[in-house]
Amino acid sequence: MDNNKIGKFITSRRKEKGLTQQELGDRLFVTDKAVSKWERGLSLPDITLLEKLAIQLDVDVSEILCGEQGKKEKINIQEEIDKAIAIIEENQLQNKRRIKKKIKKISIIFLSVLTFFFIAFLIRYNYYHPSIIKEGNNNYEIGFFGLYNLERNGLDEFIEIMEKTEKQNNLNSNINMLNIELSKKGNIKEISLSINYFDNKYNYVGRGNYSYKDKNLNYSYESVDECKTVSDCEVNRKLVNDYAKSLNIKYLSDKFKKIPFRDQIKLSNLKFYNVSMYPNQKFSESTSVFDMRDNKEIKALTLTDYKDGKGGIIETGIYLVITLNDGSSTIADETYKYIIDNVDGDIKKTDYTMETDYYINGKNQLLFTRDYGNNWIETDLSPNEVKETLNFYRDISLQNSSWSISTNELIPIAYFYGEKPKLKISVDNGATWNEKTFDIMASDMYKDITHRIVGFTNQNFGYVALGTDWTMGSGEIKKAFLTTNSGKDWESIDLPENCTSKTLIDFIMYDENNGIVLLNNNQESEFPYMYMTTDKGKNWEKVEYAHRVVKEVDYISNIDSLDKKDNQYIMVLSQGDSSTKKIRLKSANLKDWIYDSTFTSNIHTVG
């Protein structure tokens, strides 16, 4: 039997009868698809349907099986059907073989292409993902083909990089500095990362510095045992804090994953997207933040809602902070601050170390910092000069108020040193130093100048006050000097109670005309005499203030600051480096002071 001939015959007779495939199928109780297969020679009607089909087509069964009208033969129907089925099965088997050959051919081509790309990927991956990160430049690409989302992945890949870093395996790591530039979608473009490393006993062993840009990872390492410079190594040995869980890179990586950087970028007006981490960010007043402490969930806010405090308000203090800003300034108008939990309160630097401070290391080298010790400024004093100065002070630290440094890099750094008061001044952040020697005594008189005070209020204006040892014959000789050109020239002014037993304790000027001086008070030693001037020291008037502070503090020994806000002077008095307790007073005229508040703040601590 010829299946195709039978199919054509069924089709011809169906059409002559005016039936559709659906109508014929309905009469035989089969689907139109079954009829379609008969007519296309893909299958034959079931043997039980042949007689019914012959009746519907008005032909004989044998005519259907012969595929020709008028041709009636006696045939074994079952035998013929079996033959037809065999032919169909053979055709189907051949079709399957042909399909398998095609699939095999396509599979070979596909696998060849896939293998090629896989090998190319492995070569590329190994090239940009070395098994060991060495000092210097390393070919590296973070993320999948350079796409690494900070919000989704945190710092996880950088943890892997550290684990690959030569000699740094299995070390405990604290983030010292972190700065990241993001794309608008929150992917990392550039990163600078500084890591303090600790051994398994949590002893500081060195600092690793990583920077990434344009498929290049640069790594450098400073070991405490292989110091290259004083500022980068010897100081780190003394001033890097104990290991802190809060600064561990794994802990902070999880925190980064909880910040909706991409949504916040969409809501911001920022043109560039810079993320930084500050272990010791100091806030002097209530500040709007995203408060993430205690696992608070945060959502992106408009700048208006953020400034209105809808993300949280932080009071005065020092916090662990992640910021999002334009990258040009951390004090820009649009800066989003994310406050992070301080684990177990273990960041000890926030409790004791001042933002601006000095440090004398074990080699008797003097250094200054403007930023909590993240960067150190070397002085040009020799170790012998430092030792001579400390011997003169009969102390292991500098005399209080004998040095001056500001967070503002434009304001000069100044300090006294030596047995005779020599003043060192740097107007270029420690690159160069100038020296000025002061003399306040007659040529035929000699006394040690033991009281030494220096300060600068801005880039140009500064002041100095000096006082000698007290003697019965001449009392204390004291004098002040002012400069308006960053210390190039100095003009002398008189101080009150010169050549008396009232000795110099502290001195401060707000500007060229207005200032305050504290002198020793033998009758009430807890509260020095206070004098004020409003005419550049031509006249000094005694100020009564002790009754304003007696209930708040036990004694006063220093003037920490003299500022002005909303036409009112604000003066902070302290107990020097002996106590963190301080008191704030206000006055409209430098004479009549009223109590404002008492608070605690950082003080200098040796070591």
Secondary structure, 3 states (H helix, E strand, C coil): CCHHHHHHHHHHHHHHCCCCHHHHHHHHCCCHHHHHHHHCCCCCCCHHHHHHHHHHHCCCHHHHHHCCCCCCCCCCHHHHHHHHHHHHHHHHHHHHHHHHHHHHHHHHHHHHHHHHHHHHHHHHHHHHCCCCECCEEEECCCCECCECEHHHHCCHHHHHHHHHECCCCCCEEEEEEEEEEECCCCEEEEEEEEEEEECCCCCEEEEEEEEEECCEEEEEEEECCCCCCHHHHHHHHHHCCCCCHHHEHHHHHHHHCCCCHHHHHHHCCCCCEEEEEEEEEEECCCEECEECHHHCCCCCCCHHHHHCCCCCEECCEEEEEEEEECCCCCCCCCCEEEEECCHHHCCCHHHHCCCCEEEECCCCCEEEECCCCCCCEECCCCHHHHHHHHHHHCCCCCCCCCEECCCCCCCCEEEEECCCCEEEEECCCCCCCEEEECCCCCCCCCCCEEEEEEEECCCCCEEEEEEECCECCCEECEEEEEECCCCCCCEEECCCCCCECCCEEEEEECCCCCEEEEECCCCCCCCCEEEEECCCCCCCEEECCHHHHCCCCCCCCEEEEEEEECCEEEEEEECCCCCCEEEEEEECCCCCEEEEEEEECCCCCCC
